[in-house]
Amino acid sequence: SPRQVVKERGQGSYQVNPQVTSYHNLRSAPSLFSPIVGNLEAYDVVEVAQTIRLFGGEASGPEVWAQLCRTSAGPAIWTLQSDVEHVYLRKLLHSGDEEKPPKSWTAAAEQDPFGEAAQSVNFLLAASLGSPDSKKTLESVADHELQLGRESGALKHLEAEACQLRDEALAYEQQLQNRQDKRSETLRHFQRLKQREAWNVACAQIERQTAQAEETLEDAVDDAEALLQAHLLQRAKAEEAAAERKKKLGRLGRQLVASAESPAALEDSKLDNQLVEAMTSLETMLGQRYLEGKAQSSGYDVERPEVQFSKGTSAKR
């Protein structure tokens, strides 16, 4: 059946009981079958981090194991605190309760360099470490434990450095993202400036073209007004000349009527000359109007000559 684990006695200071053992083994796990990693001697005082009780089957009673407090990095160290027959470590309830060794007492390490550890070595562990010698095995286990502690410390240092590098990478990534955002904003601002510049150039071109068109239109209006004034002036002159001719014809007609009523009162030669001049002027006017009509239909403008009448003697009434 699986073992049940229950806390017992708890942490505190413990002393190796000299009435029970003079050489107590330290193991890598709370089990009598685990490798030996060190030893304690009688009267040694140790600090215990925790105690646990392991319940076995019917053949074996409960065992209380104590986990020692380490002063350096490394795996946990366990030792048997008590079983159904003996109490190997007794707890010191108060300071000064520890038992002092007598003067005649000799340490087991001085009597036998290997002690009980040499008799209880796990030779499978020694073979796996490459040394059948128990002392070398213990030294190898200690070195291995020290190496594990160093590697654990180095691992923690590497983890701290990895966290720092990760934070720096995240900060650099954020800084890079900020630079990209700033660069994108700068590009957008530059594009807006180029669009505004193109818009200003287009507006200037449109304004220049509009000014040129207005100037051309003003010139055309001035030319049209000048041409209209010329036509109006020419027409006024033509109307004035026609009115003058009409007056002369009316006057000549009145003279003809007057000569018909009193033919002896007029000189024949002067009347004939005036009639010839009037007829000639009339023919000239008709011919000029005919030419003007053809010129207008063909797009040309022909200036009409003015008809000059010679001065004659007015008829007497």
LUMZA-899593 format. One record per residue: x, y, z of N, C-alpha, C, O, CB in turn; residue in three letters. Coordinates in steps of 0.05 Angstrom, whole numbers, plus 5000, padded with zeros to 4 digits. Glycine has a CB too. Example, Ala and Ser with C-alpha at 12.3 -4.5 7.8 and 13.67 -1.06 7.14 Angstrom:
<nodes>
526448865156524649105156526449345156528549345169522649115181Ala 525749555142527349795143525850015157526850235161528249885114Ser 
</nodes>
This chain:
<nodes>
501749765000500050005000501850255000503950245011498150005024Ser 500950474988502550714987502850825015501150805032501350924969Pro 505150965019505751075046504251335049503751485031508751125049Arg 503351375074502051625081504051815095505651725111499551565100Gln 503952065087505852265097504452455116502452575109507152425074Val 505452475140504252645161506452805174508552695180502652475182Val 506053065179508053235192508253145222506253085235507353535190Lys 510753135232511253055260513453225272515553265259512052745261Glu 513053315296515053455312515753725301515953915316517553285314Arg 516053765275516454025263519354115264521153965272514854225278Gly 519754365254522454465252523554555279522154585298522554705232Gln 526254585279527654665304530454555305531454445285525954585328Gly 531654565329534354465333534154185345532554125363535954645353Ser 535854005334535953725342538853645348540653765336534653535321Tyr 539253445366541853345373541953045369540052905376542653415402Gln 544152945357544452655354544652525381546352605397546952595336Val 542952335386542752205412545252015416545351815402540052045416Asn 547052075434549451905437548851635450550451455448551552045454Pro 546451615464545751355476544751155455544650915460543651395497Gln 544151265431543051085410545051025388545450795380540551205397Val 546451235379548351195357550651395360550351605371546951235329Thr 552951315349555251495348555851585320557551755316557651355361Ser 554451465300555051535272552451505257551451285252557251345260Tyr 551251735249548551745237548751835208549952035202546551925253His 547451685190547751735161545751955152543551985163547251475145Asn 546652105132545052295117544352185090546152085076546452575115Leu 541852205081541052085056539752295038538952505046539151845061Arg 539652215012538552394992535552404991534452574978539652324965Ser 534252215004531352195004530452065030532051925042530252044979Ala 527952105039527051985063526451685060524151595060524452125073Pro 528651535056528351245053531051115060533151225055527551165023Ser 530850875073533350735080534750615055537050535057532650505099Leu 533350615033534550515008535750734990536750684969532450354992Phe 535550984999536651204984539651234988540651135008535151464991Ser 541051364969544051384972544751554996543351735004545251504947Pro 547151475008548251635031549851865019551551825002549951445049Ile 549252105029550652345020552352475042553652675036548652545009Val 552452355066553952465088553352325114552052115113553452765091Gly 554352435136553852305162554052515184555152725181555852075167Asn 552852435207552952595231554252415253554052175252550152695240Leu 555352545273556552405296554952465321553352655321559552475300Glu 555352315341554052355366554652635377556852745373554852145387Ala 552652745390552853015402552653245381552653475389555453045418Tyr 552453185355552253395334549453525336547453385340552653275305Asp 549453785334546953945335546354045306548154165294547154185355Val 543953995297543254075269540554225270539054195289543053825250Val 540054375249537454515246535754365226536654295204537954815236Glu 533254315234531454155218529354345206528154505220530053935235Val 528954315180526954475166524154365170522254515174527554505136Ala 523854105168521253975172521653685179523753565173519454015147Gln 519553555190519553275196517053155184514853275184519753215227Thr 517252905175514952765163514952475174517052365180515052765132Ile 512552375177512252095186511251925163509351995149510252075210Arg 512651705158512051525137510951265149512251145166514451465119Leu 508551185140507350945150507750725129506850745107504250985156Phe 509050515138509550285120507450075123505250125132512350175125Gly 508149835116506349615119506349495147507349625166507049395099Gly 505249245149505149115175507849035185508349015209503248875174Glu 509748975167512348875175514049085188515749035205513848755152Ala 513649335180515249565190513449775202511249825192517049685168Ser 514349895224512750095237513250365224514650395204513450105267Gly 512050575236512350845225515250945229516550875248510451035239Pro 516151115210518751235210518351545209516751645194520551135187Glu 519951685225519851975224522552075212524652005222519452105253Val 522352215190524752325176524852625179522852765179524652245145Trp 527352725182527753005185529353115161531352995153529353065212Ala 528453345151529853475129531553695141530553885154527853595107Gln 534253685137536053875149536054135133535654135109538853755150Leu 536554345147536954605134539654625122541654565135536454845155Cys 539854705097542354735083543455015086541955215088542054665052Arg 546155025086547455285086548555365059549755575056549755285106Thr 548055195038548955245011546855124992545154975000551755125005Ser 547055204966545155114947545554814942547854724942545355274921Ala 543354664937543554384931540954244938539054364947545854264946Gly 540853984932538453834938538053794968539753844984538553554924Pro 535553704975534853665003536453425015537153235001531853605006Ala 537053455042538553245057536653135078535453295093541153355070Ile 536452875079534552745098536152565117538252455110532352595083Trp 535052535141536152335160533852225177531852355181538352475179Thr 534251975186532151845202532151965230534151955244532651535203Leu 529852065238529652195265528951985286529951985308527552425264Gln 527051815279526251595298524751375283523751415261524451715320Ser 524651145296523050925286521650805310521450925331524750705270Asp 520550565307519050445329520850355352519850315374517450195319Val 523450345348525250245369526950465381527450465405527050025358Glu 527950655365529850855375529051135366527651175346532650775365His 530151335381529951615373532851705369534351735387528551785396Val 533551745343536251805336536852105339539152175346536751725307Tyr 534952275336535252565340533152655360530752615356534952715313Leu 534052775381532152875401532053175398534153315393533052795430Arg 529653285401529253565396530053725421529553645444526353625390Lys 531453955416532254135437530154355440529854525422535054265432Leu 528654345462526354525465527354805473526055005466524454425486Leu 529654825487530655085496533555105490534954895487530155125526His 534555345488537455385483539055295507538355365530537955685476Ser 541155145502542755045524541954765533543154655552542655225548Gly 539954645520539154375528540954155516540653925523536354335519Asp 542754235497544354025485546253905505547254035524545954145461Glu 546853645501548653495518551453515508552053475484547753195520Glu 553353575526556153605519557553335519557053175537557553805538Lys 559353285500560753035500562853025522564053225529562152995472Pro 563252795535565352765556568152795544568552765520565052505571Pro 570052845562572752875553573952615542575652625525574452985575Lys 573052395552574052135543572852045516573651835506573551925564Ser 570952205506569552115481571252175457572452385455566852255478Trp 571451975438573052005414571151985390569451815389575251785412Thr 571552165372569752165348570151915331572351815329570352415330Ala 568051815320568051565304569751605279570951405270565251485296Ala 569951845269571551885245574451845250575951765232571052165234Ala 575351895275578151845282578651555287580951455282578852015306Glu 576651405297577051125301577050965275578750795270574951015320Gln 575151025258574950885232574251105211572051215212572650665233Asp 576051155192575551375173573051325157571851515147577951395154Pro 572251075154569851025137567450985154565251065146570350765120Phe 567650875178565450855197563250675185563650515168564351125203Gly 560750725195558550565186557750635158556450475145556150615205Glu 558550865148557850935121559050745101557850685081558751225114Ala 561550645108562850455090561250195088561350055068565650405098Ala 559850125110558349875110555549905097554349705090558049785139Gln 554650155094551850205084551850345057549750445049550250355104Ser 554150345043554250495018552550354997552550104996557150525008Val 551150514981549750404958551750364935552450554922547350584949Asn 552550104932554650054912553650104883555250144865555649774915Phe 550950084879549950154852550550444845551250504823546950094851Leu 550150624865550850904861553850934856554651084839549951074885Leu 555450784872558350804868559150714840560850834827559850634889Ala 557850494830558550404803557650604782559050634762557150134798Ala 555350734786554350924767556151174766556451304746551551004773Ser 557351234789559251464790562051384781563751564778559351574818Leu 562551134776565151044765567250984786569550964779566151254747Gly 566550944811568550884832567350694852565350754864569451144846Ser 568650454855567550264875568450324903567450204922568549974868Pro 570150514906571150584933569150754947568150954936573850734931Asp 568550694972566450834987567251124992565551304990565850685013Ser 569751165000570551445006570451614981569551844982573351445018Lys 571451504959571251654934568351704926567651904914572851514912Lys 566651504931563851534925562651764940561251934929562351274931Thr 563251784966562152004982563252274972561852464971562851965012Leu 565852274966566952524955565752594929565152834923570052494952Glu 565152394912563952444886561052554889560152734875563852194868Ser 559652424909556952524914556952814924555352974916555552334935Val 558852874942559153144952559753344930558653554927561253164974Ala 561753254913562453434890560053464871559553684861564753314875Asp 558653244867556253254849554153444861552953594847555152974845His 553753424887551853594900552653884899551054064894551453514930Glu 555353934903556354204900555954314871555254544867559254224908Leu 556554134852556154214824553254274818552654464804557153994806Gln 551454114829548654164826547854444837546354594826546953944838Leu 549054494861548454764873549554984856548155194853549654774901Gly 551954954846553055164828551355194803550755414794555955104821Arg 550654964791548954984767546255104773545155254757548554704755Glu 545155044797542555164804542855474807541155624797541455044830Ser 545055554820545555844822546055974795545056194790547955894840Gly 547555834778548055944751545455954735545056134720550155774736Ala 543755744739541155744725539455984734538156114717539655484730Leu 539356034759537856264769538956524758537456704750537856274800Lys 541656544757542856784745542156804716541557024706545956774749His 542256584702541556584673538656664669537856804651542156314660Leu 536956554687534056624686533656924690532057054677532456464706Glu 535157034710534957324714535957484690534657684682536557404739Ala 538157394679539157524655537157494632536757684616541857414647Glu 535957254629534057214608531657394611530657514592533056914607Ala 530657424636528457614641529157904634527658044622527557594671Cys 531657974642532558244635532758284605531958494595535258304648Gln 533858084591534058104562531358104549530858244529535657864551Leu 529457954561526757954550525458224553524158324535525057734564Arg 525858344577524758614581526058814562524758984551525258704610Asp 528758794558530058974540529158934511528859124496533058934541Glu 528658674504527658614477524858734473524258854452527558314472Ala 523158714494520458824491520659134490519159254474518758744515Leu 522459244506522759544504523759624477522859824466524659644527Ala 525759474466526759544440524659504418524459664399529259374433Tyr 523059294421520859254402518859474403517859574382519458984407Glu 518259564427516359794430517560044418516260204405515659834459Gln 520160084423521560324412521560304381521160514368524460344422Gln 522060064370522060034341519260084330519060214309522959754334Leu 517259994344514460044335513860344336512560444318512459894352Gln 514860484357514460774358515860914336514761104324515360874385Asn 518260824329519760944307518260894280518061074264522560834305Arg 517260654276515760594252513260774250512560874229514960304250Gln 511860804273509460974273510161264267508761394252507960954300Asp 512461354279513261624274514061664244513561874232515561704292Lys 515461464233516261474205513861484187513761634167518161244198Arg 511861314193509361314177507961584179506961684159507461084187Ser 507861694203506661964206508162174190506962354178506462034236Glu 510862154190512462344175511962314145511762514131515462304181Thr 511762064135511162014107508462134099508062254078511261714100Leu 506462084117503762194111503862504111502562624094501762094132Arg 505262614129505562914130506963014105506163214093507063004155His 509062874096510462944071508562924047508663094029512962774067Phe 506962714046505062684024503062904024502263014003503662414025Gln 502062974048500163204049501463464040500163624026499163234078Arg 503963504047505363744038505663744007505263953994508063774051Leu 506363513996506563503967503863553953503763693933507663223958Lys 501663433964499063483953498263773955497163883936496963313967Gln 498963903978498364183981499964353961498864543950498864284010Arg 502464283957504164423938503064393909502864593894507064333939Glu 502264143902501064103876498464263873497864373851500563803871Ala 496864273894494364423894494964723890493564853874492764373919Trp 496964823904497665103901498565173872497865373861499765183921Asn 500264993861501165033833498865023814498665193796503264813826Val 496964833818494664813800492965063802491965173782493064563806Ala 492565163827490965403831492265643818490965813806490465463861Cys 494965663820496365883807496065873777495666073764499365883815Ala 496265633766495965603737493065673728492665813708496565313728Gln 491165593744488365653737487865953739486566073722486365513757Ile 488966083760488666373762490066523739488966713728489866473789Glu 492466423731493766543709492266513683491966703667496666433705Arg 491166273678489566223654487066393655486166493634488865923652Gln 485866413679483366583681483966873675482467003661482166553709Thr 486266973686487067253680487567293650486767493639489567323696Ala 488867093637489367123609486767113593486367273574491166893599Gln 484866933601482266923588480767183591479567283573480666683598Ala 480767293616479467543621480667773605479267943594479467623651Glu 483367773603484667983587483967953558483368153544487667963591Glu 483967703548483167653520480267743515479667863494483567363512Thr 478567683534475767753531475368053532473868163517474067623554Leu 476868193549476768483550477768603524476568793514478368593573Glu 479968493513480868593487478768543465478368723449483468453479Asp 477468313466475468253445473068453448471968543429474467963448Ala 472368503474470168693478470868973469469269113456469368703508Val 473369053474474269313465474269333434473469533423477069383476Asp 475269113422475269113392472369123381471869263362476668863382Asp 470668973394467868973385466569243388465169343371466268763400Ala 467169373411466069643416467169843396465770013386466669733444Glu 469869813390471070003370469869963343469270153328474069963369Ala 469469703335468269643309465369743308464569843287468369343304Leu 463969713330461169803331461070113328459470223314459769723357Leu 462970243342463070543340463670623312462570823302465070653360Gln 465570473299466270543271463870513253463270673236468570373261Ala 462470283256460070233240457970453245456670553227458869963245His 457570513271455570723277456370993265454671133255455170743307Leu 458971053267459871313255459471313225458671513213462771363262Leu 460171083212459871073183456971093175456271213155461070803172Gln 455270963191452370973185451271253189449671353173450870773203Arg 452271383210451371663214452171843191450672013182452471773241Ala 454671793182455571953159453971903135453172083120458571903153Lys 453271643130451671573107448871693109447771803089451471263104Ala 447671683133445071803136445172103132443372223121443871733164Glu 447272223142447572523139447872593109446672783099450072623154Glu 449472423095449872473066447172433051446572583033451972293054Ala 445672223059443072173046441172403052439672483034441871903056Ala 441172503076439372723083440172973067438473123057439472793113Ala 442773013064443773243048442873223019441973413007446773273049Glu 443172973008442272932980439272962977438273072958443172652971Arg 437872862998434972902997434173192997432273272983433672753021Lys 435573353013435073633014435673762987434073922977436673773036Lys 437873682975438573802949436573722928435773892911441373712940Lys 435673462928433673382908431073532912429673602893433173072910Leu 430373572938427873722943428074002933426174122921427173712973Gly 430374122938430774392929430674402898429574592887433374502939Arg 431974202885431974202856429174152845428374272824433873982846Leu 427673992859424873942849423274202851421674262833423573722866Gly 423674342873422174592876422974792854421374942844422574712903Arg 425574782848426474962827425274882800424475052784429574962824Gln 425074612795423774522770420874602769419874692748424074222767Leu 419574582791416674662792416474962787414675052772415374592819Val 418275112799418175402795418775472766417575662755420175542814Ala 420675332753421375392725419075312707418675432686423875242717Ser 417575102715415275022698413075232699411775282679414174742707Ala 412775352721410675562724411475822709409875952697410175612753Glu 414075892711415076132698417576062683419776112693415476372718Ser 417375952659419775862644421476102636423876062632418975702620Pro 420476332632422176552623423876662645425776812640420476772611Ala 423176592669424676712692427276582697428976702711422976702717Ala 427776342686430276192691431976182666430976192644429675902700Leu 434376172671436176142649436375852641436575672658439076252656Glu 436175802615436075522605438675372610438675142616435375522575Asp 440775522606443375382608443975292637444875062642445675562599Ser 443375462656443775392684441975172693442774992708443475632702Lys 439375172684437474972692438274702680438174492693434775042683Leu 439274712655440074452643442474342658442674102662440774492614Asp 444374512665446774412680445974292707447074092716448774642684Asn 444174432721443274322747441774062744442073882761441474532761Gln 440174032722438773782718440773562712440473332722436773802695Leu 442673632695444773422689446273342714446773102719446773522668Val 446873532731448373472756446573302775447573122788449273722770Glu 444073372776442173222794441872942785441872752801439473362795Ala 441472902758441172632747443772472752443672242759440472642717Met 445972602747448572462751448872382781449772162787450972632743Thr 448172562799448372502827446472272835447172102852447772742844Ser 444072282823442172072829443071802819442871602833439472132817Leu 444171792795445271542784447671442802447871202807446171572755Glu 449271632809451571552826450671442853451771242863453471792831Thr 448571562865447571462890446371182888446871012905445571652902Met 444871142866443670872862445870662857445670442868441770882838Leu 447870732841450070542837451570482863452370252867451970652816Gly 451970692879453370642904451870462923452970292936453970912918Gln 449170502924447570322941447570032930447569842946444670422943Arg 447570002905447669732893450269602901450369362908447369752862Tyr 452469752898455069632906455269572936456469372944457369832898Leu 453969742952453969692981452469442987453269283005452769932996Glu 450169392974448669142978450268902971450168702986446069152962Gly 451668902948453268672941455668642960456368412966454368712912Lys 456868862969459068832988458268723014459668563026460369112992Ala 455868803024454868693049454268393047454768243066452468843058Gln 453168313023452568033019455167863017455067633025450867982994Ser 457367983007459867833004461767883027463867763027461167912978Ser 461168053047462868103070464668343067466168383086464467873075Gly 464568493047466368723043464668973048462268983045467568733015Tyr 466169183057464869443063466069643043468469693044465369523092Asp 464369773027465269963007464470243016462070293021464169892978Val 466270403017465670683026464370833003465370842980468270823035Glu 462070953009460571102989461671372986462171523005457571112997Arg 462171452961463171732957460871932961458571882955464371762928Pro 461672152970459672362974459072502947460872542931460672572994Glu 456572562942455772702917455973002921454773112939452772612910Val 457373122904457673412905455873542884455873472861460673482901Gln 454373732893452673882875453974152870455074282888449773922887Phe 453774232845454874502839452874712846450474672846455574522808Ser 453874932852452175152860450675262836451975312815453775382874Lys 448175292838446475402815444875642825444775712848444575192804Gly 443775762806442176002812439375912819438175772803442076212788Thr 438475982841435775902849433676042831434076272823435175972879Ser 431475902825429376012808427876222823427476212847427475782798Ala 426976402807425376612819422576532821421476412802425676872803Lys 421276602842418476542846416776762833414376752834417876502875Arg 
</nodes>
